[in-house]
Amino acid sequence: MSHHEDRAKLGREFGATDIVSERGDEAIEKVLELTNGVGVDAVQECVGAVRAIEQAGKIARPGVVIGRVGVPQTEPSSNTLFWKNTGLRGGIANVTTYDKSIFVKAVLEGDINPSKVFTKRFDLDHIQEAYEAMDKREAIKSLIIVADK
């Protein structure tokens, strides 16, 4: 789900078959329409806004575990998750050593190319500009180059 064309394009490059650009209740309705009312099999919530987490719960099919990377300022309502038997998991650097070995292998063998998400590069002295570029949606992700001087 994205209403930013650069992110939608990147999603297609990574294999997304359907991109929902609507927002709010319209987005939920569109996802449920695309899945014949069942909901999606996988959700990764990366925004961290309460509304985004609650939306993730509404588009997930019953029994799904939603991956959560973003951190909201307040806790979202868990009623939808409860009634749909849906889980919500996440944490700080929750990637296990086993997961890392799978990801590193996939990158080294060329199965995935994570560099595509980095659309701007900055040196460490310009880290504030890097964050501003992401905040203003001028960059999907900023890559910070750290080099010895």
VMD Tcl script that builds the backbone (N, CA, C; Angstrom):
set m [mol new atoms 447]
animate dup $m
set s [atomselect $m all]
$s set {name element resname resid chain x y z} {
  {N N MET 1 A 0.845 -1.162 0.000}
  {CA C MET 1 A 0.000 0.000 0.000}
  {C C MET 1 A 0.895 1.231 0.000}
  {N N SER 2 A 0.688 2.067 -0.976}
  {CA C SER 2 A 1.439 3.317 -1.021}
  {C C SER 2 A 0.772 4.276 -1.985}
  {N N HIS 3 A 0.730 5.517 -1.597}
  {CA C HIS 3 A 0.234 6.531 -2.526}
  {C C HIS 3 A 1.395 7.350 -3.085}
  {N N HIS 4 A 2.618 6.915 -2.817}
  {CA C HIS 4 A 3.815 7.548 -3.373}
  {C C HIS 4 A 4.273 6.715 -4.563}
  {N N GLU 5 A 4.282 7.308 -5.743}
  {CA C GLU 5 A 4.569 6.559 -6.963}
  {C C GLU 5 A 5.942 5.895 -6.941}
  {N N ASP 6 A 6.958 6.568 -6.386}
  {CA C ASP 6 A 8.288 5.950 -6.360}
  {C C ASP 6 A 8.305 4.688 -5.504}
  {N N ARG 7 A 7.560 4.688 -4.421}
  {CA C ARG 7 A 7.488 3.506 -3.558}
  {C C ARG 7 A 6.652 2.412 -4.210}
  {N N ALA 8 A 5.584 2.797 -4.885}
  {CA C ALA 8 A 4.766 1.807 -5.592}
  {C C ALA 8 A 5.579 1.141 -6.700}
  {N N LYS 9 A 6.357 1.938 -7.421}
  {CA C LYS 9 A 7.214 1.400 -8.483}
  {C C LYS 9 A 8.218 0.410 -7.903}
  {N N LEU 10 A 8.820 0.766 -6.782}
  {CA C LEU 10 A 9.778 -0.122 -6.139}
  {C C LEU 10 A 9.091 -1.406 -5.675}
  {N N GLY 11 A 7.888 -1.283 -5.162}
  {CA C GLY 11 A 7.127 -2.465 -4.756}
  {C C GLY 11 A 6.920 -3.423 -5.917}
  {N N ARG 12 A 6.596 -2.875 -7.084}
  {CA C ARG 12 A 6.430 -3.714 -8.281}
  {C C ARG 12 A 7.747 -4.396 -8.654}
  {N N GLU 13 A 8.850 -3.653 -8.538}
  {CA C GLU 13 A 10.162 -4.239 -8.842}
  {C C GLU 13 A 10.483 -5.396 -7.904}
  {N N PHE 14 A 10.012 -5.314 -6.669}
  {CA C PHE 14 A 10.248 -6.386 -5.704}
  {C C PHE 14 A 9.207 -7.502 -5.812}
  {N N GLY 15 A 8.231 -7.356 -6.714}
  {CA C GLY 15 A 7.297 -8.447 -6.951}
  {C C GLY 15 A 5.853 -8.207 -6.576}
  {N N ALA 16 A 5.501 -7.007 -6.124}
  {CA C ALA 16 A 4.102 -6.732 -5.793}
  {C C ALA 16 A 3.248 -6.832 -7.051}
  {N N THR 17 A 2.113 -7.478 -6.930}
  {CA C THR 17 A 1.214 -7.622 -8.077}
  {C C THR 17 A 0.102 -6.589 -8.063}
  {N N ASP 18 A -0.275 -6.139 -6.884}
  {CA C ASP 18 A -1.324 -5.132 -6.751}
  {C C ASP 18 A -0.836 -4.041 -5.806}
  {N N ILE 19 A -1.027 -2.799 -6.212}
  {CA C ILE 19 A -0.661 -1.661 -5.371}
  {C C ILE 19 A -1.937 -0.896 -5.050}
  {N N VAL 20 A -2.189 -0.694 -3.782}
  {CA C VAL 20 A -3.358 0.062 -3.344}
  {C C VAL 20 A -2.881 1.460 -2.980}
  {N N SER 21 A -3.358 2.449 -3.720}
  {CA C SER 21 A -2.919 3.824 -3.475}
  {C C SER 21 A -3.927 4.618 -2.644}
  {N N GLU 22 A -5.097 4.057 -2.429}
  {CA C GLU 22 A -6.087 4.738 -1.606}
  {C C GLU 22 A -5.591 4.805 -0.163}
  {N N ARG 23 A -6.230 5.675 0.624}
  {CA C ARG 23 A -5.847 5.829 2.029}
  {C C ARG 23 A -7.057 5.600 2.919}
  {N N GLY 24 A -6.791 5.343 4.192}
  {CA C GLY 24 A -7.848 5.215 5.184}
  {C C GLY 24 A -8.827 4.100 4.884}
  {N N ASP 25 A -10.117 4.379 5.133}
  {CA C ASP 25 A -11.156 3.372 4.926}
  {C C ASP 25 A -11.243 2.919 3.476}
  {N N GLU 26 A -10.973 3.830 2.538}
  {CA C GLU 26 A -10.990 3.449 1.118}
  {C C GLU 26 A -9.924 2.400 0.825}
  {N N ALA 27 A -8.770 2.518 1.452}
  {CA C ALA 27 A -7.695 1.538 1.256}
  {C C ALA 27 A -8.108 0.178 1.810}
  {N N ILE 28 A -8.712 0.175 2.983}
  {CA C ILE 28 A -9.171 -1.078 3.589}
  {C C ILE 28 A -10.193 -1.747 2.678}
  {N N GLU 29 A -11.154 -0.971 2.192}
  {CA C GLU 29 A -12.176 -1.509 1.285}
  {C C GLU 29 A -11.550 -2.083 0.024}
  {N N LYS 30 A -10.563 -1.393 -0.540}
  {CA C LYS 30 A -9.905 -1.846 -1.769}
  {C C LYS 30 A -9.170 -3.168 -1.542}
  {N N VAL 31 A -8.435 -3.263 -0.433}
  {CA C VAL 31 A -7.709 -4.508 -0.131}
  {C C VAL 31 A -8.691 -5.659 0.053}
  {N N LEU 32 A -9.755 -5.425 0.787}
  {CA C LEU 32 A -10.738 -6.484 0.996}
  {C C LEU 32 A -11.419 -6.869 -0.315}
  {N N GLU 33 A -11.629 -5.900 -1.193}
  {CA C GLU 33 A -12.187 -6.194 -2.519}
  {C C GLU 33 A -11.227 -7.078 -3.321}
  {N N LEU 34 A -9.949 -6.742 -3.303}
  {CA C LEU 34 A -8.939 -7.517 -4.041}
  {C C LEU 34 A -8.786 -8.939 -3.507}
  {N N THR 35 A -9.098 -9.137 -2.228}
  {CA C THR 35 A -8.935 -10.459 -1.612}
  {C C THR 35 A -10.277 -11.157 -1.385}
  {N N ASN 36 A -11.300 -10.704 -2.094}
  {CA C ASN 36 A -12.645 -11.289 -1.972}
  {C C ASN 36 A -13.133 -11.318 -0.525}
  {N N GLY 37 A -12.797 -10.266 0.221}
  {CA C GLY 37 A -13.269 -10.120 1.589}
  {C C GLY 37 A -12.487 -10.897 2.633}
  {N N VAL 38 A -11.487 -11.658 2.212}
  {CA C VAL 38 A -10.737 -12.511 3.135}
  {C C VAL 38 A -9.670 -11.738 3.895}
  {N N GLY 39 A -8.981 -10.835 3.229}
  {CA C GLY 39 A -7.845 -10.131 3.815}
  {C C GLY 39 A -6.549 -10.734 3.312}
  {N N VAL 40 A -5.457 -10.076 3.595}
  {CA C VAL 40 A -4.156 -10.493 3.065}
  {C C VAL 40 A -3.485 -11.524 3.968}
  {N N ASP 41 A -2.577 -12.282 3.359}
  {CA C ASP 41 A -1.859 -13.341 4.076}
  {C C ASP 41 A -0.677 -12.827 4.882}
  {N N ALA 42 A -0.161 -11.661 4.534}
  {CA C ALA 42 A 1.015 -11.132 5.224}
  {C C ALA 42 A 0.935 -9.614 5.280}
  {N N VAL 43 A 1.308 -9.059 6.425}
  {CA C VAL 43 A 1.345 -7.604 6.588}
  {C C VAL 43 A 2.635 -7.242 7.314}
  {N N GLN 44 A 3.351 -6.288 6.755}
  {CA C GLN 44 A 4.531 -5.727 7.419}
  {C C GLN 44 A 4.254 -4.239 7.584}
  {N N GLU 45 A 4.075 -3.783 8.806}
  {CA C GLU 45 A 3.752 -2.385 9.081}
  {C C GLU 45 A 5.039 -1.658 9.431}
  {N N CYS 46 A 5.394 -0.658 8.618}
  {CA C CYS 46 A 6.681 0.027 8.785}
  {C C CYS 46 A 6.547 1.512 9.089}
  {N N VAL 47 A 5.343 2.020 9.180}
  {CA C VAL 47 A 5.146 3.452 9.393}
  {C C VAL 47 A 5.263 3.813 10.866}
  {N N GLY 48 A 4.585 3.070 11.702}
  {CA C GLY 48 A 4.632 3.336 13.131}
  {C C GLY 48 A 3.519 4.222 13.640}
  {N N ALA 49 A 2.646 4.663 12.766}
  {CA C ALA 49 A 1.507 5.468 13.199}
  {C C ALA 49 A 0.407 4.540 13.717}
  {N N VAL 50 A -0.285 4.958 14.772}
  {CA C VAL 50 A -1.365 4.152 15.335}
  {C C VAL 50 A -2.355 3.768 14.242}
  {N N ARG 51 A -2.714 4.728 13.426}
  {CA C ARG 51 A -3.689 4.487 12.354}
  {C C ARG 51 A -3.198 3.405 11.382}
  {N N ALA 52 A -1.899 3.406 11.080}
  {CA C ALA 52 A -1.345 2.411 10.157}
  {C C ALA 52 A -1.388 1.013 10.769}
  {N N ILE 53 A -1.092 0.897 12.050}
  {CA C ILE 53 A -1.136 -0.409 12.716}
  {C C ILE 53 A -2.569 -0.919 12.775}
  {N N GLU 54 A -3.506 -0.044 13.105}
  {CA C GLU 54 A -4.913 -0.444 13.144}
  {C C GLU 54 A -5.402 -0.836 11.756}
  {N N GLN 55 A -4.951 -0.123 10.732}
  {CA C GLN 55 A -5.302 -0.454 9.352}
  {C C GLN 55 A -4.740 -1.828 8.979}
  {N N ALA 56 A -3.521 -2.114 9.407}
  {CA C ALA 56 A -2.912 -3.421 9.139}
  {C C ALA 56 A -3.786 -4.536 9.702}
  {N N GLY 57 A -4.315 -4.330 10.907}
  {CA C GLY 57 A -5.197 -5.324 11.513}
  {C C GLY 57 A -6.481 -5.521 10.738}
  {N N LYS 58 A -6.977 -4.472 10.126}
  {CA C LYS 58 A -8.236 -4.563 9.376}
  {C C LYS 58 A -8.079 -5.223 8.013}
  {N N ILE 59 A -6.868 -5.192 7.442}
  {CA C ILE 59 A -6.684 -5.810 6.119}
  {C C ILE 59 A -6.127 -7.227 6.210}
  {N N ALA 60 A -5.672 -7.628 7.396}
  {CA C ALA 60 A -5.108 -8.970 7.574}
  {C C ALA 60 A -6.225 -9.999 7.697}
  {N N ARG 61 A -6.014 -11.159 7.083}
  {CA C ARG 61 A -6.986 -12.241 7.266}
  {C C ARG 61 A -6.854 -12.763 8.694}
  {N N PRO 62 A -7.870 -13.425 9.215}
  {CA C PRO 62 A -7.786 -13.983 10.564}
  {C C PRO 62 A -6.604 -14.947 10.701}
  {N N GLY 63 A -5.927 -14.867 11.835}
  {CA C GLY 63 A -4.823 -15.762 12.128}
  {C C GLY 63 A -3.452 -15.286 11.704}
  {N N VAL 64 A -3.381 -14.208 10.956}
  {CA C VAL 64 A -2.098 -13.691 10.462}
  {C C VAL 64 A -1.311 -13.054 11.609}
  {N N VAL 65 A -0.004 -13.110 11.522}
  {CA C VAL 65 A 0.851 -12.365 12.442}
  {C C VAL 65 A 1.394 -11.165 11.666}
  {N N ILE 66 A 1.091 -9.980 12.141}
  {CA C ILE 66 A 1.540 -8.743 11.503}
  {C C ILE 66 A 2.935 -8.412 12.027}
  {N N GLY 67 A 3.854 -8.164 11.115}
  {CA C GLY 67 A 5.190 -7.726 11.501}
  {C C GLY 67 A 5.182 -6.222 11.694}
  {N N ARG 68 A 5.751 -5.779 12.786}
  {CA C ARG 68 A 5.719 -4.351 13.126}
  {C C ARG 68 A 7.139 -3.833 13.283}
  {N N VAL 69 A 7.479 -2.857 12.471}
  {CA C VAL 69 A 8.788 -2.223 12.555}
  {C C VAL 69 A 8.644 -0.827 13.144}
  {N N GLY 70 A 7.615 -0.119 12.721}
  {CA C GLY 70 A 7.396 1.234 13.212}
  {C C GLY 70 A 6.912 1.233 14.655}
  {N N VAL 71 A 7.202 2.317 15.361}
  {CA C VAL 71 A 6.817 2.437 16.768}
  {C C VAL 71 A 5.887 3.636 16.926}
  {N N PRO 72 A 4.636 3.397 17.354}
  {CA C PRO 72 A 3.697 4.508 17.521}
  {C C PRO 72 A 3.946 5.269 18.820}
  {N N GLN 73 A 3.463 6.511 18.867}
  {CA C GLN 73 A 3.600 7.314 20.084}
  {C C GLN 73 A 2.677 6.802 21.182}
  {N N THR 74 A 1.532 6.262 20.790}
  {CA C THR 74 A 0.609 5.651 21.746}
  {C C THR 74 A 0.260 4.259 21.238}
  {N N GLU 75 A -0.200 3.418 22.125}
  {CA C GLU 75 A -0.542 2.049 21.734}
  {C C GLU 75 A -1.842 2.030 20.925}
  {N N PRO 76 A -1.866 1.265 19.837}
  {CA C PRO 76 A -3.088 1.161 19.033}
  {C C PRO 76 A -4.120 0.279 19.734}
  {N N SER 77 A -5.372 0.415 19.321}
  {CA C SER 77 A -6.428 -0.452 19.830}
  {C C SER 77 A -6.164 -1.877 19.367}
  {N N SER 78 A -6.332 -2.820 20.257}
  {CA C SER 78 A -6.087 -4.215 19.893}
  {C C SER 78 A -7.369 -5.013 19.704}
  {N N ASN 79 A -8.530 -4.365 19.753}
  {CA C ASN 79 A -9.795 -5.092 19.634}
  {C C ASN 79 A -9.918 -5.851 18.319}
  {N N THR 80 A -9.587 -5.211 17.192}
  {CA C THR 80 A -9.678 -5.881 15.893}
  {C C THR 80 A -8.749 -7.086 15.862}
  {N N LEU 81 A -7.544 -6.924 16.366}
  {CA C LEU 81 A -6.590 -8.031 16.394}
  {C C LEU 81 A -7.132 -9.186 17.230}
  {N N PHE 82 A -7.706 -8.870 18.365}
  {CA C PHE 82 A -8.247 -9.892 19.259}
  {C C PHE 82 A -9.348 -10.700 18.577}
  {N N TRP 83 A -10.327 -10.027 18.007}
  {CA C TRP 83 A -11.482 -10.718 17.430}
  {C C TRP 83 A -11.139 -11.492 16.164}
  {N N LYS 84 A -10.052 -11.128 15.501}
  {CA C LYS 84 A -9.623 -11.853 14.296}
  {C C LYS 84 A -8.511 -12.860 14.601}
  {N N ASN 85 A -8.169 -13.018 15.895}
  {CA C ASN 85 A -7.089 -13.926 16.285}
  {C C ASN 85 A -5.814 -13.601 15.520}
  {N N THR 86 A -5.521 -12.313 15.419}
  {CA C THR 86 A -4.370 -11.820 14.670}
  {C C THR 86 A -3.283 -11.389 15.648}
  {N N GLY 87 A -2.051 -11.733 15.341}
  {CA C GLY 87 A -0.930 -11.362 16.197}
  {C C GLY 87 A -0.218 -10.124 15.686}
  {N N LEU 88 A 0.477 -9.461 16.578}
  {CA C LEU 88 A 1.276 -8.287 16.235}
  {C C LEU 88 A 2.632 -8.463 16.909}
  {N N ARG 89 A 3.681 -8.560 16.084}
  {CA C ARG 89 A 5.013 -8.789 16.637}
  {C C ARG 89 A 6.007 -7.791 16.078}
  {N N GLY 90 A 7.001 -7.518 16.857}
  {CA C GLY 90 A 8.068 -6.627 16.431}
  {C C GLY 90 A 9.022 -6.409 17.577}
  {N N GLY 91 A 10.021 -5.636 17.325}
  {CA C GLY 91 A 10.978 -5.342 18.376}
  {C C GLY 91 A 12.218 -4.707 17.793}
  {N N ILE 92 A 13.078 -4.302 18.664}
  {CA C ILE 92 A 14.321 -3.668 18.242}
  {C C ILE 92 A 15.244 -4.739 17.685}
  {N N ALA 93 A 15.617 -4.589 16.423}
  {CA C ALA 93 A 16.540 -5.522 15.763}
  {C C ALA 93 A 16.147 -6.962 16.037}
  {N N ASN 94 A 14.901 -7.283 15.737}
  {CA C ASN 94 A 14.395 -8.612 16.059}
  {C C ASN 94 A 14.756 -9.671 15.019}
  {N N VAL 95 A 15.714 -9.385 14.173}
  {CA C VAL 95 A 16.159 -10.362 13.189}
  {C C VAL 95 A 17.146 -11.307 13.870}
  {N N THR 96 A 16.866 -12.592 13.787}
  {CA C THR 96 A 17.736 -13.576 14.435}
  {C C THR 96 A 18.980 -13.840 13.599}
  {N N THR 97 A 19.954 -14.472 14.207}
  {CA C THR 97 A 21.172 -14.851 13.483}
  {C C THR 97 A 20.813 -15.751 12.310}
  {N N TYR 98 A 19.858 -16.652 12.518}
  {CA C TYR 98 A 19.406 -17.539 11.443}
  {C C TYR 98 A 18.825 -16.727 10.287}
  {N N ASP 99 A 17.957 -15.762 10.609}
  {CA C ASP 99 A 17.365 -14.911 9.571}
  {C C ASP 99 A 18.442 -14.144 8.821}
  {N N LYS 100 A 19.408 -13.617 9.561}
  {CA C LYS 100 A 20.481 -12.850 8.931}
  {C C LYS 100 A 21.244 -13.703 7.930}
  {N N SER 101 A 21.502 -14.961 8.274}
  {CA C SER 101 A 22.242 -15.827 7.348}
  {C C SER 101 A 21.446 -16.054 6.067}
  {N N ILE 102 A 20.145 -16.158 6.176}
  {CA C ILE 102 A 19.292 -16.322 4.991}
  {C C ILE 102 A 19.320 -15.052 4.152}
  {N N PHE 103 A 19.185 -13.893 4.807}
  {CA C PHE 103 A 19.171 -12.622 4.076}
  {C C PHE 103 A 20.508 -12.345 3.400}
  {N N VAL 104 A 21.593 -12.555 4.125}
  {CA C VAL 104 A 22.921 -12.303 3.556}
  {C C VAL 104 A 23.151 -13.200 2.347}
  {N N LYS 105 A 22.791 -14.459 2.458}
  {CA C LYS 105 A 22.946 -15.397 1.339}
  {C C LYS 105 A 22.131 -14.927 0.134}
  {N N ALA 106 A 20.890 -14.506 0.372}
  {CA C ALA 106 A 20.029 -14.045 -0.723}
  {C C ALA 106 A 20.613 -12.811 -1.405}
  {N N VAL 107 A 21.194 -11.910 -0.629}
  {CA C VAL 107 A 21.818 -10.717 -1.206}
  {C C VAL 107 A 23.063 -11.103 -1.994}
  {N N LEU 108 A 23.926 -11.910 -1.400}
  {CA C LEU 108 A 25.179 -12.290 -2.059}
  {C C LEU 108 A 24.952 -13.100 -3.332}
  {N N GLU 109 A 23.870 -13.886 -3.364}
  {CA C GLU 109 A 23.566 -14.687 -4.551}
  {C C GLU 109 A 22.736 -13.915 -5.575}
  {N N GLY 110 A 22.395 -12.665 -5.249}
  {CA C GLY 110 A 21.661 -11.831 -6.192}
  {C C GLY 110 A 20.168 -12.084 -6.246}
  {N N ASP 111 A 19.638 -12.834 -5.274}
  {CA C ASP 111 A 18.197 -13.098 -5.252}
  {C C ASP 111 A 17.403 -11.855 -4.873}
  {N N ILE 112 A 17.973 -11.033 -4.016}
  {CA C ILE 112 A 17.345 -9.758 -3.661}
  {C C ILE 112 A 18.393 -8.660 -3.745}
  {N N ASN 113 A 17.931 -7.455 -4.026}
  {CA C ASN 113 A 18.829 -6.310 -4.137}
  {C C ASN 113 A 18.314 -5.197 -3.224}
  {N N PRO 114 A 18.730 -5.205 -1.960}
  {CA C PRO 114 A 18.215 -4.203 -1.031}
  {C C PRO 114 A 18.667 -2.788 -1.342}
  {N N SER 115 A 19.677 -2.637 -2.187}
  {CA C SER 115 A 20.173 -1.290 -2.486}
  {C C SER 115 A 19.131 -0.444 -3.201}
  {N N LYS 116 A 18.118 -1.071 -3.778}
  {CA C LYS 116 A 17.085 -0.322 -4.500}
  {C C LYS 116 A 16.319 0.647 -3.604}
  {N N VAL 117 A 16.250 0.353 -2.308}
  {CA C VAL 117 A 15.495 1.245 -1.417}
  {C C VAL 117 A 16.256 2.525 -1.105}
  {N N PHE 118 A 17.569 2.513 -1.323}
  {CA C PHE 118 A 18.383 3.699 -1.048}
  {C C PHE 118 A 18.415 4.581 -2.291}
  {N N THR 119 A 17.634 5.650 -2.254}
  {CA C THR 119 A 17.526 6.506 -3.434}
  {C C THR 119 A 18.359 7.777 -3.322}
  {N N LYS 120 A 18.934 8.029 -2.154}
  {CA C LYS 120 A 19.856 9.157 -1.974}
  {C C LYS 120 A 20.979 8.724 -1.045}
  {N N ARG 121 A 22.162 9.321 -1.256}
  {CA C ARG 121 A 23.339 9.014 -0.441}
  {C C ARG 121 A 23.869 10.294 0.203}
  {N N PHE 122 A 24.305 10.161 1.456}
  {CA C PHE 122 A 24.842 11.297 2.198}
  {C C PHE 122 A 26.033 10.826 3.015}
  {N N ASP 123 A 26.998 11.723 3.233}
  {CA C ASP 123 A 28.059 11.370 4.171}
  {C C ASP 123 A 27.563 11.710 5.575}
  {N N LEU 124 A 28.279 11.222 6.563}
  {CA C LEU 124 A 27.839 11.360 7.947}
  {C C LEU 124 A 27.676 12.818 8.366}
  {N N ASP 125 A 28.456 13.712 7.791}
  {CA C ASP 125 A 28.348 15.135 8.127}
  {C C ASP 125 A 27.019 15.740 7.682}
  {N N HIS 126 A 26.297 15.065 6.796}
  {CA C HIS 126 A 25.028 15.574 6.272}
  {C C HIS 126 A 23.846 14.697 6.685}
  {N N ILE 127 A 23.953 14.107 7.859}
  {CA C ILE 127 A 22.911 13.191 8.306}
  {C C ILE 127 A 21.566 13.898 8.496}
  {N N GLN 128 A 21.577 15.150 8.933}
  {CA C GLN 128 A 20.317 15.881 9.092}
  {C C GLN 128 A 19.605 16.020 7.752}
  {N N GLU 129 A 20.355 16.331 6.705}
  {CA C GLU 129 A 19.776 16.423 5.360}
  {C C GLU 129 A 19.218 15.075 4.920}
  {N N ALA 130 A 19.877 14.002 5.309}
  {CA C ALA 130 A 19.414 12.658 4.956}
  {C C ALA 130 A 18.042 12.390 5.565}
  {N N TYR 131 A 17.872 12.734 6.839}
  {CA C TYR 131 A 16.575 12.552 7.491}
  {C C TYR 131 A 15.520 13.469 6.877}
  {N N GLU 132 A 15.892 14.686 6.572}
  {CA C GLU 132 A 14.947 15.622 5.958}
  {C C GLU 132 A 14.493 15.123 4.592}
  {N N ALA 133 A 15.397 14.544 3.819}
  {CA C ALA 133 A 15.040 14.011 2.496}
  {C C ALA 133 A 13.997 12.905 2.630}
  {N N MET 134 A 14.145 12.058 3.639}
  {CA C MET 134 A 13.151 10.999 3.852}
  {C C MET 134 A 11.839 11.589 4.354}
  {N N ASP 135 A 11.922 12.546 5.272}
  {CA C ASP 135 A 10.728 13.165 5.828}
  {C C ASP 135 A 9.913 13.882 4.759}
  {N N LYS 136 A 10.594 14.524 3.814}
  {CA C LYS 136 A 9.924 15.260 2.735}
  {C C LYS 136 A 9.569 14.357 1.556}
  {N N ARG 137 A 9.834 13.062 1.691}
  {CA C ARG 137 A 9.574 12.068 0.638}
  {C C ARG 137 A 10.379 12.340 -0.628}
  {N N GLU 138 A 11.561 12.945 -0.445}
  {CA C GLU 138 A 12.489 13.135 -1.563}
  {C C GLU 138 A 13.378 11.906 -1.731}
  {N N ALA 139 A 13.396 11.055 -0.718}
  {CA C ALA 139 A 14.157 9.805 -0.753}
  {C C ALA 139 A 13.306 8.714 -0.126}
  {N N ILE 140 A 13.379 7.506 -0.686}
  {CA C ILE 140 A 12.710 6.385 -0.023}
  {C C ILE 140 A 13.481 6.086 1.254}
  {N N LYS 141 A 14.761 5.816 1.110}
  {CA C LYS 141 A 15.668 5.682 2.251}
  {C C LYS 141 A 16.976 6.362 1.881}
  {N N SER 142 A 17.576 7.001 2.861}
  {CA C SER 142 A 18.875 7.647 2.663}
  {C C SER 142 A 19.970 6.705 3.139}
  {N N LEU 143 A 20.997 6.561 2.330}
  {CA C LEU 143 A 22.151 5.751 2.698}
  {C C LEU 143 A 23.223 6.680 3.258}
  {N N ILE 144 A 23.685 6.381 4.460}
  {CA C ILE 144 A 24.714 7.191 5.098}
  {C C ILE 144 A 26.064 6.519 4.863}
  {N N ILE 145 A 26.961 7.248 4.241}
  {CA C ILE 145 A 28.298 6.745 3.960}
  {C C ILE 145 A 29.216 7.173 5.103}
  {N N VAL 146 A 29.800 6.204 5.774}
  {CA C VAL 146 A 30.720 6.481 6.868}
  {C C VAL 146 A 32.105 6.069 6.393}
  {N N ALA 147 A 33.000 7.034 6.320}
  {CA C ALA 147 A 34.354 6.754 5.839}
  {C C ALA 147 A 35.364 7.391 6.778}
  {N N ASP 148 A 36.503 6.771 6.869}
  {CA C ASP 148 A 37.591 7.355 7.659}
  {C C ASP 148 A 38.071 8.621 6.979}
  {N N LYS 149 A 38.388 9.622 7.781}
  {CA C LYS 149 A 38.879 10.880 7.204}
  {C C LYS 149 A 40.335 11.047 7.498}
}
mol reanalyze $m
mol bondsrecalc $m
mol representation Tube
mol addrep $m
